[in-house]
Amino acid sequence: MTASSPAPLVIGHRGASGYRPEHTASAYRLAFELGADAVEPDIVATSDGVLVVRHENEISTTTDVADRPEFAARRTTKTVDGVRLTGWFTEDFTWAELATLRCRERLPKIRPSNVAHDNTEPILRLRDVLAIVDERSVAQIRPLRVVVEIKHDHYFRQLGLDLVELLLAELQATGWADRPEQLIIEAFELGALSRLREAGVRARLVFLAERIGSPADEVAAHEANHGYKARSYAWFRSNEGLDLLATVVDGISVAKWNIIRLNALGRATGTSDLVQRAHDRGLLVYTWTLRPENRFLNLRFQTSVHGAEWGDWRGEFALVLASGVDGIFVDHPDIALAARKERP
């Protein structure tokens, strides 16, 4: 990390999503106002190939689409990466149509204060987020970063929408194609990252690994050729998997539960050796998502049965930081910075 961005990198997860509905302009601006080093937009595509910023391509829980009678007929059921979903999907809308929708809080029961901001801001394109990063970099006189997450790469390719190609074009059009110190790209599918590497993208590439299951492109390869065994996310975290990743990407991003070591009762007792094993192979390690609410904390750090109340977040944050991770995804950048400052 540079002097202006000490380790670990504090990344505003979909902006400052603890204080504003995720993926809104106000969430991204607030993340930087609170001191975040970077923000993380998730990208999916519209029917006309525009990269929009949504956590998922199914948008019924994060927009007002369900209340829009003109789009009622778009409600449908699809299987996305093996999961059957019913709702409204970005790929069934043009950008002009999506631009008329307004964002809503995804976790209203956990973050009721965010609901006050519902229906006040439009969906953003990736280029809108990049413009905000540029704006705040100038204002803060430091090069802020963006962590672009590619969502459902294989799924969209099957629809004729190549997110890698669309992203490369977007980076070129926005002036972000030559900013390797500011740009990080991550994906749950190694194939997407390999194609970016082959295309010569100038960015730090990070492989996302879920706790369980296998990447969608691995499952698809197995279905196309039953002689091929899909590699699991757990395999990618093994020494053999990390050896492979070190030849393709710059880092790995894992759930905090892969960093925290648990006892038989599920209580945190320390940290795993994953960070050290990855570092031994020259890989950076990021982790997600550090949140203060009891619902999201390990049992050891929960202070009540009320999920929306804040528990001993300082204890859990300190434990994760002690593992030596290089980056943390957070919904509340201000408290993450406080934890980083308090780190021994």
C-alpha positions as CSV (number, residue, x, y, z in Angstrom):
1,M,0.0,0.0,0.0
2,T,1.1,3.6,-0.5
3,A,1.6,6.0,2.3
4,S,-1.8,7.6,1.5
5,S,-3.5,4.2,1.7
6,P,-2.0,2.2,4.6
7,A,-2.9,-1.4,4.9
8,P,-5.5,-2.7,5.0
9,L,-7.3,-0.9,2.2
10,V,-10.7,0.3,3.4
11,I,-13.2,-0.4,0.6
12,G,-16.7,1.1,0.8
13,H,-18.9,-2.0,0.0
14,R,-21.4,-0.7,-2.6
15,G,-20.5,2.7,-1.2
16,A,-21.3,3.6,2.4
17,S,-24.2,1.2,2.3
18,G,-24.5,1.2,6.1
19,Y,-25.8,4.8,5.9
20,R,-27.4,5.1,2.5
21,P,-29.2,2.6,0.1
22,E,-26.4,0.7,-1.7
23,H,-25.1,1.6,-5.1
24,T,-26.4,5.2,-5.0
25,A,-24.5,8.3,-5.8
26,S,-24.9,9.5,-2.2
27,A,-23.6,6.2,-0.9
28,Y,-20.5,6.4,-3.0
29,R,-19.8,10.1,-2.2
30,L,-20.4,9.5,1.5
31,A,-17.9,6.6,1.5
32,F,-15.2,8.9,0.4
33,E,-16.3,11.7,2.7
34,L,-15.9,9.2,5.6
35,G,-12.4,8.4,4.4
36,A,-12.7,5.2,2.3
37,D,-9.7,4.4,0.1
38,A,-11.9,2.8,-2.5
39,V,-15.5,1.9,-3.4
40,E,-16.9,-1.3,-4.8
41,P,-19.5,-1.3,-7.6
42,D,-21.0,-4.6,-8.8
43,I,-21.7,-4.6,-12.5
44,V,-24.5,-6.3,-14.6
45,A,-25.8,-5.5,-18.0
46,T,-28.9,-4.1,-19.7
47,S,-30.4,-5.6,-22.9
48,D,-28.6,-2.9,-24.9
49,G,-25.2,-3.6,-23.4
50,V,-24.9,-0.8,-20.8
51,L,-23.1,-1.7,-17.6
52,V,-25.2,-0.8,-14.6
53,V,-24.4,-1.0,-10.9
54,R,-26.5,-3.4,-9.0
55,H,-25.7,-6.1,-6.5
56,E,-27.6,-8.6,-8.6
57,N,-29.3,-8.6,-12.0
58,E,-32.6,-9.3,-10.1
59,I,-33.7,-5.9,-8.9
60,S,-37.0,-6.2,-7.1
61,T,-35.5,-5.7,-3.6
62,T,-33.3,-2.7,-4.4
63,T,-35.5,-0.6,-6.7
64,D,-39.2,0.5,-7.1
65,V,-39.7,-1.7,-10.2
66,A,-42.4,-3.8,-8.5
67,D,-44.5,-0.7,-8.0
68,R,-44.2,0.4,-11.7
69,P,-47.3,-0.9,-13.6
70,E,-45.6,-0.3,-16.9
71,F,-43.1,-3.0,-16.1
72,A,-45.5,-5.5,-14.5
73,A,-45.3,-7.8,-17.5
74,R,-41.5,-8.1,-17.2
75,R,-41.8,-10.1,-14.0
76,T,-40.5,-13.6,-14.7
77,T,-38.6,-16.6,-13.3
78,K,-35.1,-17.5,-14.3
79,T,-32.2,-19.6,-13.1
80,V,-29.1,-17.6,-12.5
81,D,-25.9,-19.6,-11.7
82,G,-28.0,-22.5,-10.5
83,V,-30.4,-20.4,-8.3
84,R,-34.0,-20.1,-9.3
85,L,-35.2,-16.5,-8.9
86,T,-38.5,-14.7,-9.6
87,G,-38.5,-10.9,-10.2
88,W,-37.3,-8.3,-12.6
89,F,-33.9,-8.6,-14.3
90,T,-31.6,-5.9,-15.7
91,E,-31.1,-7.8,-19.0
92,D,-34.8,-7.4,-19.8
93,F,-34.6,-3.6,-19.7
94,T,-32.9,-1.0,-21.8
95,W,-30.8,1.6,-20.0
96,A,-33.4,4.2,-20.8
97,E,-36.0,2.1,-19.0
98,L,-33.8,1.4,-16.0
99,A,-32.9,5.0,-15.7
100,T,-36.5,5.8,-14.7
101,L,-36.3,3.5,-11.7
102,R,-35.4,4.6,-8.2
103,C,-33.2,2.9,-5.6
104,R,-34.4,1.4,-2.3
105,E,-32.7,0.0,0.9
106,R,-32.0,-3.7,0.6
107,L,-32.1,-4.4,4.3
108,P,-34.9,-2.2,5.7
109,K,-35.4,-4.1,8.9
110,I,-31.7,-4.0,9.8
111,R,-31.1,-0.4,8.6
112,P,-34.5,1.4,8.9
113,S,-32.9,4.9,8.9
114,N,-31.8,4.2,5.3
115,V,-35.4,3.8,4.2
116,A,-35.8,7.6,4.5
117,H,-33.7,7.8,1.3
118,D,-35.8,5.3,-0.7
119,N,-37.0,6.5,-4.1
120,T,-34.8,9.6,-4.2
121,E,-32.0,8.4,-6.4
122,P,-31.7,6.7,-9.8
123,I,-29.8,3.6,-10.7
124,L,-26.2,4.3,-11.8
125,R,-24.1,3.2,-14.7
126,L,-20.5,2.1,-14.1
127,R,-19.4,5.2,-15.8
128,D,-21.3,7.3,-13.3
129,V,-19.4,5.7,-10.4
130,L,-16.1,6.2,-12.1
131,A,-17.0,9.9,-12.6
132,I,-17.7,10.1,-8.8
133,V,-14.3,8.5,-8.1
134,D,-12.6,11.1,-10.3
135,E,-14.6,13.9,-8.7
136,R,-13.7,12.9,-5.2
137,S,-10.0,12.2,-6.1
138,V,-9.7,15.8,-7.2
139,A,-11.5,17.1,-4.1
140,Q,-9.3,15.1,-1.8
141,I,-6.1,15.5,-3.7
142,R,-5.3,11.8,-3.7
143,P,-5.9,9.0,-6.2
144,L,-8.9,7.1,-4.9
145,R,-9.6,3.6,-6.1
146,V,-12.4,1.5,-7.5
147,V,-13.0,-2.2,-7.1
148,V,-15.2,-3.4,-10.0
149,E,-17.0,-6.7,-9.4
150,I,-18.1,-8.6,-12.4
151,K,-21.3,-10.5,-11.6
152,H,-22.6,-13.6,-13.4
153,D,-20.1,-13.6,-16.2
154,H,-21.0,-17.0,-17.6
155,Y,-24.7,-16.3,-17.3
156,F,-24.5,-13.1,-19.3
157,R,-22.3,-14.6,-21.9
158,Q,-24.9,-17.2,-22.6
159,L,-27.3,-14.2,-23.3
160,G,-24.8,-12.7,-25.8
161,L,-23.7,-10.0,-23.3
162,D,-20.0,-10.3,-22.6
163,L,-19.3,-8.3,-19.5
164,V,-15.5,-8.5,-20.0
165,E,-15.7,-7.0,-23.4
166,L,-18.2,-4.4,-22.2
167,L,-16.0,-3.5,-19.3
168,L,-12.9,-3.1,-21.4
169,A,-14.8,-0.8,-23.7
170,E,-16.1,1.2,-20.7
171,L,-12.6,1.6,-19.2
172,Q,-11.3,2.9,-22.5
173,A,-14.2,5.3,-23.0
174,T,-13.9,6.8,-19.5
175,G,-10.1,7.1,-19.4
176,W,-9.7,4.3,-16.8
177,A,-7.9,1.9,-19.1
178,D,-4.5,3.2,-18.0
179,R,-4.8,3.5,-14.2
180,P,-3.4,0.3,-12.8
181,E,-2.8,1.9,-9.4
182,Q,-6.4,2.9,-9.0
183,L,-8.3,0.0,-10.7
184,I,-9.0,-3.4,-9.1
185,I,-11.3,-5.9,-10.9
186,E,-12.7,-9.0,-9.1
187,A,-15.0,-11.9,-10.1
188,F,-16.2,-15.2,-8.7
189,E,-15.3,-16.8,-12.1
190,L,-11.6,-17.3,-12.9
191,G,-12.5,-17.4,-16.6
192,A,-13.5,-13.8,-16.6
193,L,-10.3,-12.7,-14.9
194,S,-8.2,-14.9,-17.3
195,R,-9.8,-13.2,-20.3
196,L,-9.0,-9.8,-18.8
197,R,-5.4,-10.8,-18.3
198,E,-5.2,-12.1,-21.9
199,A,-6.6,-8.8,-23.1
200,G,-3.8,-6.9,-21.3
201,V,-6.0,-5.0,-18.9
202,R,-4.0,-2.7,-16.6
203,A,-5.5,-3.5,-13.2
204,R,-5.1,-5.6,-10.2
205,L,-7.1,-8.8,-10.6
206,V,-8.7,-10.5,-7.6
207,F,-10.5,-13.9,-7.5
208,L,-13.6,-14.0,-5.3
209,A,-14.1,-17.3,-3.4
210,E,-17.5,-18.1,-1.8
211,R,-17.5,-20.2,1.3
212,I,-19.1,-23.2,-0.4
213,G,-19.9,-24.4,-3.9
214,S,-18.1,-24.0,-7.2
215,P,-17.8,-21.1,-9.6
216,A,-20.5,-21.0,-12.3
217,D,-17.9,-21.4,-15.1
218,E,-16.5,-24.5,-13.4
219,V,-20.0,-26.0,-13.2
220,A,-20.7,-25.1,-16.8
221,A,-17.4,-26.8,-17.9
222,H,-18.4,-30.0,-16.0
223,E,-21.9,-30.0,-17.6
224,A,-20.3,-29.6,-21.0
225,N,-17.8,-32.3,-20.4
226,H,-18.6,-34.8,-17.6
227,G,-15.0,-35.9,-17.7
228,Y,-14.1,-32.5,-16.2
229,K,-14.5,-32.2,-12.5
230,A,-15.6,-28.7,-11.3
231,R,-13.2,-27.2,-8.9
232,S,-14.8,-25.9,-5.7
233,Y,-14.1,-22.6,-4.0
234,A,-12.6,-24.6,-1.1
235,W,-10.1,-26.1,-3.6
236,F,-9.1,-22.7,-4.7
237,R,-8.3,-21.9,-1.1
238,S,-6.1,-25.0,-0.8
239,N,-2.3,-24.8,-1.4
240,E,-2.8,-26.3,-4.9
241,G,-5.5,-23.8,-5.7
242,L,-3.5,-20.8,-4.4
243,D,-0.5,-22.0,-6.5
244,L,-2.8,-21.9,-9.6
245,L,-4.3,-18.5,-8.7
246,A,-0.8,-17.0,-8.3
247,T,-0.2,-17.6,-12.0
248,V,-3.4,-15.8,-13.1
249,V,-4.4,-13.1,-10.6
250,D,-2.9,-10.7,-8.1
251,G,-5.1,-11.6,-5.1
252,I,-7.9,-13.5,-3.6
253,S,-11.0,-12.2,-1.8
254,V,-12.8,-14.4,0.7
255,A,-15.6,-14.2,3.2
256,K,-14.5,-13.2,6.7
257,W,-15.6,-16.6,7.9
258,N,-12.6,-18.1,6.0
259,I,-10.3,-15.7,8.0
260,I,-11.9,-16.3,11.4
261,R,-11.1,-19.6,13.1
262,L,-14.1,-21.1,15.0
263,N,-14.5,-23.7,17.7
264,A,-17.0,-26.5,17.8
265,L,-19.7,-24.1,19.1
266,G,-19.1,-21.6,16.3
267,R,-17.4,-19.0,18.4
268,A,-14.3,-17.2,17.1
269,T,-11.1,-18.3,18.7
270,G,-8.5,-16.7,16.4
271,T,-7.6,-16.5,12.7
272,S,-6.9,-19.2,10.1
273,D,-3.6,-19.6,8.2
274,L,-5.2,-18.6,4.8
275,V,-3.8,-15.1,4.7
276,Q,-0.3,-16.3,5.4
277,R,-0.5,-19.1,2.8
278,A,-1.7,-16.7,0.2
279,H,1.0,-14.1,1.1
280,D,3.6,-16.9,0.8
281,R,2.6,-17.2,-2.9
282,G,2.6,-13.4,-3.5
283,L,-1.2,-13.1,-3.4
284,L,-3.0,-10.2,-1.8
285,V,-5.9,-11.1,0.4
286,Y,-9.1,-9.1,0.8
287,T,-12.1,-10.0,2.9
288,W,-15.8,-9.3,3.1
289,T,-18.0,-8.0,4.7
290,L,-17.2,-6.3,8.0
291,R,-20.4,-5.0,9.5
292,P,-21.3,-3.8,13.1
293,E,-24.8,-5.2,13.5
294,N,-25.3,-8.2,15.7
295,R,-26.9,-10.1,12.8
296,F,-23.6,-10.1,10.9
297,L,-21.2,-10.6,13.8
298,N,-19.8,-13.9,15.0
299,L,-21.4,-15.3,18.2
300,R,-18.5,-14.2,20.3
301,F,-19.1,-10.6,19.4
302,Q,-22.9,-10.4,19.5
303,T,-24.2,-8.4,22.4
304,S,-27.9,-9.1,22.1
305,V,-30.5,-11.0,20.2
306,H,-31.5,-7.9,18.4
307,G,-30.0,-8.2,14.9
308,A,-30.2,-4.5,14.0
309,E,-28.3,-3.4,17.2
310,W,-24.6,-2.9,17.0
311,G,-22.6,-5.5,18.8
312,D,-18.9,-5.7,19.7
313,W,-17.8,-4.8,16.2
314,R,-14.4,-3.5,17.5
315,G,-13.6,-6.9,18.7
316,E,-14.4,-8.7,15.4
317,F,-12.8,-6.0,13.3
318,A,-9.6,-6.2,15.4
319,L,-9.5,-10.0,15.0
320,V,-9.8,-9.8,11.2
321,L,-7.2,-7.0,11.0
322,A,-4.8,-9.1,13.1
323,S,-4.8,-11.7,10.3
324,G,-2.8,-9.4,8.1
325,V,-5.4,-8.9,5.3
326,D,-4.6,-6.4,2.7
327,G,-8.1,-5.0,2.2
328,I,-11.5,-5.0,3.9
329,F,-14.9,-4.5,2.4
330,V,-17.1,-2.5,4.8
331,D,-20.5,-0.9,4.9
332,H,-19.4,1.8,7.4
333,P,-16.0,3.2,6.3
334,D,-15.7,5.5,9.3
335,I,-15.7,2.8,11.9
336,A,-13.3,0.6,9.8
337,L,-10.9,3.5,9.7
338,A,-11.2,3.8,13.4
339,A,-10.4,0.1,13.8
340,R,-7.4,0.4,11.4
341,K,-6.1,3.3,13.4
342,E,-6.4,1.3,16.6
343,R,-4.6,-1.7,15.2
344,P,-1.4,-2.4,17.2
